[in-house]
Amino acid sequence: MNLKKVLIGLVALMSAGLTFSFSEINAHQAQAATSDGTITMRSGGALVYDKNGKPLSSYPGAGTYLEKAHLEEGATVDYYGKPKYMNWYHRNTNKKAVFYNIGKGGYVLGYNVASLDDKGTLSVYCNSYVYDKNGKRLKKYQGSKSNTLIRKGTAVNYVGKLNEMPNADTNLPKFYYFNTGNQPTADKMLWPSYRTVKGKQYYNIGNGGYIKAINIGYAWC
């Protein structure tokens, strides 16, 4: 009988110990889930998706658009981790696209990002390799071979001056973008400075990397 009581006591202590350990782990994980930066939604805002690339019906702090969770133009949210290439259920078809994890089970399309870490971005519309300043394709970028390919739909910060001019029909650069978004210089032609190598134009994306201007769909300040 005494042995039975001892065994019951040991089981209770072990259970209590395990519960305490799991609580410590959960607390540690909660503290570790710190933001990697912020993203701001471009004109039109952004739908919020789940981890399977399907639109959510609701999300904390988001409004609704056609009964789907929607972040307004100019809304700024935290993001966590690197962009994720995953399924995207769009117009009843299954595609692949780049998403940013905004926490609480929500993801937004990279196409909807106007500002990354409060800096201007380029919206990549074709899978793009990273080159050096001489137009030679890099074998590694930011320490990894995997970083030398930037998938379409990724928002990439550019480095350098953002140029602007009123809408005009003459004297425009080869690559430019008509700005109608939430930027302070709305309704003007914009273009980040680019580098021309052997007749091809490249945008500087920092850390010794350049991307072909022809692969960019939008530039945001």
Stockholm file with secondary structure:
# STOCKHOLM 1.0

chainA/1-221         MNLKKVLIGLVALMSAGLTFSFSEINAHQAQAATSDGTITMRSGGALVYDKNGKPLSSYPGAGTYLEKAHLEEGATVDYYGKPKYMNWYHRNTNKKAVFYNIGKGGYVLGYNVASLDDKGTLSVYCNSYVYDKNGKRLKKYQGSKSNTLIRKGTAVNYVGKLNEMPNADTNLPKFYYFNTGNQPTADKMLWPSYRTVKGKQYYNIGNGGYIKAINIGYAWC
#=GR chainA/1-221 SS CHHHHHHHHHHHHHHHHHHHHHHHHHHHHHHHCCCCEEEEECTTCEECBCTTSCBCSCCTTCEEETTEEEECTTCEEEECSSCEEEEEEETTEEEEEEEEEEETTEEEEGGGEEEETTEEEEEECSCEECBCTTSCBCSCBTTBGGGGEECTTCEEECCSCEEEEESCSSSCCSSCEEECSSSTTCSEEEEECEEEETTEEEEEEETTEEEEGGGEEEEEC
#=GC SS_cons         CHHHHHHHHHHHHHHHHHHHHHHHHHHHHHHHCCCCEEEEECTTCEECBCTTSCBCSCCTTCEEETTEEEECTTCEEEECSSCEEEEEEETTEEEEEEEEEEETTEEEEGGGEEEETTEEEEEECSCEECBCTTSCBCSCBTTBGGGGEECTTCEEECCSCEEEEESCSSSCCSSCEEECSSSTTCSEEEEECEEEETTEEEEEEETTEEEEGGGEEEEEC
//
